[in-house]
């Protein structure tokens, strides 16, 4: 069940980006290019609706931080970081449905009791024979 404000999208202007040299193999390009992206969104400074903000802060905290170095392109890593922040907000904004209690079916009750009886029988067969047997 999604509330109407769950469709809020993250404005790129609210996200602070930092660019870092990506580690690992890749030769001169990887050593000289700052393609790794760290994106930070502060929820309390965001323009998101109040109801959504409350749910997101309760589930994720006041700051959402994402680090991406999946691609060689800084621009593409920025896009991926924005997508991941949006995914986290979307998943935090969803409200869980209340579980309605149901009565166990007659068949499930019978199976449970039958399993208990079989288990009891197994354990009884492990015992040492009594003196009256």
C-alpha positions as CSV (number, residue, x, y, z in Angstrom):
1,X,0.0,0.0,0.0
2,X,1.6,3.2,-1.1
3,X,0.6,6.7,0.0
4,X,0.2,9.4,-2.6
5,X,3.4,11.1,-1.7
6,X,5.5,8.0,-2.4
7,X,6.0,9.2,-5.9
8,X,8.3,12.0,-4.8
9,X,11.5,12.1,-6.8
10,X,14.9,13.2,-5.5
11,X,15.9,16.6,-6.9
12,X,19.5,16.4,-8.0
13,X,20.2,19.9,-6.5
14,X,19.5,18.5,-3.0
15,X,22.2,15.8,-3.3
16,X,25.8,16.6,-2.5
17,X,28.3,14.8,-4.6
18,X,31.9,14.0,-3.9
19,X,34.2,12.5,-6.5
20,X,37.1,10.2,-5.5
21,X,39.7,8.2,-7.4
22,X,38.3,4.7,-7.9
23,X,40.5,2.0,-6.6
24,X,41.5,-1.3,-8.2
25,X,42.9,-2.2,-11.6
26,X,42.3,-0.1,-14.7
27,X,45.6,1.5,-15.6
28,X,46.1,5.2,-16.2
29,X,42.4,6.0,-16.6
30,X,41.5,4.6,-13.1
31,X,44.5,6.2,-11.5
32,X,43.9,9.7,-12.8
33,X,40.1,10.0,-13.0
34,X,37.9,10.7,-10.1
35,X,35.1,8.5,-11.2
36,X,33.9,7.0,-7.9
37,X,30.9,9.0,-6.6
38,X,29.8,9.5,-3.0
39,X,26.3,11.0,-2.9
40,X,24.8,12.3,0.3
41,X,21.1,13.4,0.9
42,X,20.2,15.1,4.1
43,X,16.6,14.3,4.8
44,X,16.0,17.2,7.2
45,X,17.2,19.7,4.5
46,X,15.1,18.1,1.8
47,X,11.9,19.4,0.2
48,X,10.1,16.0,0.6
49,X,6.6,16.0,2.1
50,X,6.4,15.8,5.9
51,X,4.6,12.5,6.0
52,X,7.2,10.9,3.8
53,X,10.1,12.6,5.7
54,X,8.9,11.1,9.0
55,X,8.7,7.5,7.5
56,X,12.1,7.9,5.8
57,X,13.9,9.2,8.9
58,X,12.3,6.5,11.1
59,X,13.6,3.8,8.7
60,X,16.8,5.1,7.3
61,X,17.9,7.9,9.6
62,X,18.6,11.6,8.8
63,X,21.3,11.0,6.1
64,X,21.3,8.7,3.1
65,X,24.8,8.0,1.8
66,X,25.5,6.1,-1.3
67,X,28.9,5.2,-2.9
68,X,29.1,4.0,-6.5
69,X,32.1,3.0,-8.6
70,X,30.4,0.5,-10.9
71,X,31.1,2.3,-14.1
72,X,34.2,4.0,-15.7
73,X,32.1,7.2,-16.3
74,X,31.7,9.7,-13.5
75,X,28.4,10.8,-15.1
76,X,27.0,7.3,-15.2
77,X,28.1,6.7,-11.5
78,X,26.2,9.9,-10.6
79,X,23.1,8.6,-12.3
80,X,23.4,5.2,-10.5
81,X,23.9,7.0,-7.1
82,X,20.7,9.0,-7.7
83,X,18.8,5.9,-8.6
84,X,20.0,4.1,-5.5
85,X,19.0,7.0,-3.3
86,X,15.5,7.0,-4.9
87,X,15.2,3.2,-4.4
88,X,16.0,3.5,-0.7
89,X,13.5,6.3,-0.3
90,X,10.8,4.4,-2.2
91,X,11.3,1.2,-0.1
92,X,11.3,3.2,3.2
93,X,8.1,5.0,2.2
94,X,6.1,1.8,1.7
95,X,3.8,1.0,4.6
96,X,3.4,-2.7,5.6
97,X,0.0,-4.2,5.5
98,X,-1.4,-5.3,8.8
99,X,-1.7,-9.0,9.2
100,X,-5.2,-10.2,9.8
101,X,-5.3,-13.1,12.2
102,X,-6.9,-16.3,10.8
103,X,-8.1,-19.5,12.4
104,X,-6.0,-22.6,11.6
105,X,-7.8,-24.9,9.3
106,X,-9.0,-28.3,10.5
107,X,-6.5,-30.1,8.3
108,X,-3.6,-28.1,9.6
109,X,-4.6,-28.8,13.2
110,X,-4.9,-32.5,12.4
111,X,-1.5,-32.6,10.7
112,X,0.1,-30.8,13.7
113,X,-1.4,-33.2,16.2
114,X,-0.4,-36.2,14.0
115,X,3.2,-34.9,13.7
116,X,3.3,-34.5,17.5
117,X,2.0,-38.0,18.0
118,X,4.6,-39.5,15.5
119,X,7.4,-37.6,17.2
120,X,6.2,-38.8,20.6
121,X,6.2,-42.4,19.3
122,X,9.7,-42.0,18.0
123,X,11.0,-40.8,21.3
124,X,9.1,-43.5,23.2
125,X,10.8,-46.2,21.0
126,X,14.2,-44.9,22.0
127,X,13.6,-45.5,25.7
128,X,15.1,-48.6,27.3
129,X,12.5,-51.3,27.8
130,X,10.8,-51.1,31.2
131,X,10.8,-54.0,33.7
132,X,7.1,-54.9,33.2
133,X,7.7,-55.6,29.4
